[in-house]
Amino acid sequence: MNELERRLTELHIEPIGIGPGRPAECDFRTETGSPGTYRVRAATEAAGECENCGDGIMKMADIYERADAWYIQSSSRAITGLWVGTPPTVRIGRHEPRQRRYEAAFQALSESRQGVPLPKPEDNLVAEILHMANVKSWSAFMRSAKCISLELENGRLSIVPYCKQGSKGALGSIPEKVIELAADASPEEVGAAMEEAFTRCQ
């Protein structure tokens, strides 16, 4: 077991086998609305399913970088096929050790689930992030933020940078700038890759 696999095992991320990564056409679009942030696969948006991806298990966590902190949130796939923000949501200040930010990102990834119910109105995790950042709207939060996601699927860990789309805080992934780590990547290499992915955001 390599160092990355050991770390994921410690965080109770189940092995999901080896296979091809997510097809490029299965892009994600991130939107905000009531009760929170959700994602739709662009390939088959109406159905909420991706016919090209099979039934491979996927885990995801979103990390937002602002001048004051990293804001980290787990993302889980709802029974409808939408990806929705799910606990935990944490704020790690920039003055805290980098290792603390990396640990929180791995923990959020480990909490990602498949087949969760759609969030209730009282489960507004966007409001929780806004409160942590002391801003009043998602567009205000994203004005000075960058976003990346960690995606674990078919035994591969991808770090995906995002670009801003419009003035309301919507995001789109940048497939050509995705960072895929070697199977023997160490936690330090994963952390460095996350830092690099933020530089690739637009």
N, C-alpha and C positions, 0 to 999 in steps of 0.2 A: 504494500500500500504506500503510495507516494504521499508527500506532505499535504498537498491539497485535498486528496481523498481522505486522509486522516482527519483534517480539520472539518470537512463536511460531515464525516461520520460522527465526530464529537457533537456537532450541532443537529444531529438526527436527520440529516438529509439522506434519504434512501437511495441506494444505487439504482440507476435506471438503464444501465446497459450502454453499449457503444453503437453509434450509427451516424448517418449523415445529419448535418445541422439543419436548422429551419430554412426552407427555401427562400430565396431573395424576394419572391413576389408576395410572401406572407408578411408584408410590412404592417406596422402598428400605427394607428393614429390615436393620440391622447386628447381627450376632451374633458371639460369640466361641466358640472351641472348638478342638480339636486338628485340624490343626496351627496354626490362626491365625484371623484375622478374615475373615469372608466376608459377602457381601451377596446377597439374593434379591429379585428383583422381585416385589412383592406381587401384581401383577395375575395372573401365571401362575406362581406359586411352584413348583409341582410340576415343571413342565416346564423351568423355568429360562430361559424365553424370554418375550419380550414381543410379542404378536401385533400390538399397535398401533404399535410403534416401527419396524417395517421393518428394514432392514439397515444403517441409518445408523451410521457409525463413531462411537464415543464414547471419550473419554479422561477419566480421573478421578484425582484426588489427594485425600487426606484430610489435614487439618491439625487437630491437637489442641493447644489452648492450656491451659497450666497456669501457675501463678504464676512458675515458674522459666524456662520455655522454651516454644517451639513445637516439637511433634513432628510431622514431616512424612513421609508415606508415599505412594508411588505405589499405585494400585489398577488391576488388570487383569482382563479378563473371561476366565475359563477356558473350556475347550472344552465344559464342561457347562452354561455359561450363568451360573454363579456369578461374582460379583466377589470377587476375593481380593487381599489385600495382597501387593505385590511390591516388590522393591528399586527405588529406594533408600529407606532409612529414615534420617532425619537428625534431629538435635536442634540447634536454634538458640537459644542462650541469650537471655534478655530484655535483657541488657546489650549485645548485638550490634546493629549498625545495622539499622533496619527494612528497608532495601533488601536486606540479606542474607537476611532471612526471606522476602521476596517472591521473590527469585531462586531460593531453594531450593524454594518452592512451584511455580514455573513449571517447574523442572527435573524435579520429581516428576511433574508433569502430562505432560511430554514423554516420560517413560519408560513411561507407561501403554500397554498393548498389548491386542490382541484374540486369542483363541484360544490362551492359554497353558495348559500342563498344570497340573493341580491340584498345589499345593505338597506336597512330601514332609515327613514328620515332622521331619526335621532343618532344614527351612526355616521355622522357627517365628519369624515376624517379630513376633508379639505378645511373645514372650519377649525379643526384642531391644529393643522399646520399654520393657518393664518394667525391663530392666537399665539402660537409659539413664536412666530416671526413678527408679531405686533403690527400686522397690516390688515386692511379691511376687505381686500378682494384678491382673487386669484391672479388677475392681470397685474395688480400691484406687486404681488409676490414674485411673479415670473419676470417682471421688468428687469430685475437685477439678478436673476437666477439662471443657472445652467442645470441641465438634467442628463443623467445617464441611468441605464438600467443594467442590472446583473440578470442574466438569463441562463438557467441551467436546464439543458434538454439533451436527451440521448447521450449522457456522459460528457458533454462539452459545456464549458463555461464561456459565455460571450459577454463582453462589456460593450454596451450599445450607447453611443452618443446621440443626442437629439438636437434638432433645430427648431426654432420658434416659427410658428405659422400664424400670422395675423397678430392683432393687438390684444386678444382676449386670453392669451396664455396657452393656446393649443400647441401641441408638439408633434413632430414627425421624426421618425428614426432616420439615421444616415447610414444605410447599409454598407456603403463603400468605406466607411471609417470605423466599422466594428473591429474590436480587438478580440481575438480568440487566443486563449492561453494554451501553452503546451500541457500535456497530461501531467508532467512532473512539476508544474508551477508551484512555488512556495507561497505562503500567505503574504510575504513581503513583495513578491512579484505581482500578486493579485492587487495589492495596495498600490503599487507603482503604476499598474495598468489602469486602475481607476483614476488616478491623478492625470495620467496621459489622456484618458478618454474625455475628461473635462476640457482639455485644451482643444479637442476636436469638435466641440459643440459649436453651434452657430446661432 
